[in-house]
Amino acid sequence: MTTLADIDVGARPGEIVGGKYRVERVLGAGGMGVVVSAHHIQLDEKVALKFLLPEALPQRPSPPAVRTFRPDVPVELEAVILRCLEKKLEDRYQNIGELAVGLLPFAPASAKASVDRIAGIIQSAGLSSSAPRRGPIPTRRTRRAS
């Protein structure tokens, strides 16, 4: 049985959650989660927030490998797909530019100009420090699945 002392709700009194709730105190805990008293900063109202405990969340199995159903899909393309499906956000592509670069080897040659444009926009807007560099992107032709 989980006790209040064992519970880490991911926020402490005084912390801002979701950019608009200031956590005040823990109200209670149960088998599924922890309820905290909070203050909605923008509406100036008292609210209650429930944080689900990790053990209360359904455990989803990993998605089946694409090549299980389509053995003709290149291993590299399967890796791109699996990265899109990663559970942790930090393990996924961080922006559309990164995804476009990952898919480029499987695209027609004419797609390179679009990928360069996407990467340039992301980089010039400063949307990601990991945005692909503007300039030529090497193309590696791989036989696409029909």
C-alpha positions, 0 to 999 in steps of 0.5 A: 500500500502506498502512503502519502510519504511514498507518493511523488506527484511530480509537483510540490506546494508552490510549484506551477503545474500546466502553466496555470495551477499553483499547487497548495497541498495534498488533499488525499491519496488512493489506489489510483492517484493523489488529489491536490488542492491548487489555485488556478492563477488566471481565473483566481479560483481554487481547484482540485487536481488529480495525479494518477499513480504510474501503477494505475495507468494501463500498461500498453505493450510495445507496438508490433514491428512493421516488418512482422506484417511487411517484411519488404519494409527496409529496416531503416524505415522501420527504425524511423516508424518506431522512433515516431512511436516511442513512449518517451517524448525525448526519444521521438523526433523533436520536430517535423524537420528531423522526421523529414530528414529521417524519411528522406532516403525513402522519398523520391529525389524531388522531395529533397527540396521540400526537406531543405525548405522545412529544415531552413524554416525550423532553423531560422525560426529557432524552433529547435536546437537540433534542427537539421542544418540548412544546406545540402542533405545527402540522399541515399537511395533505398529501394522503396516498398511497392 
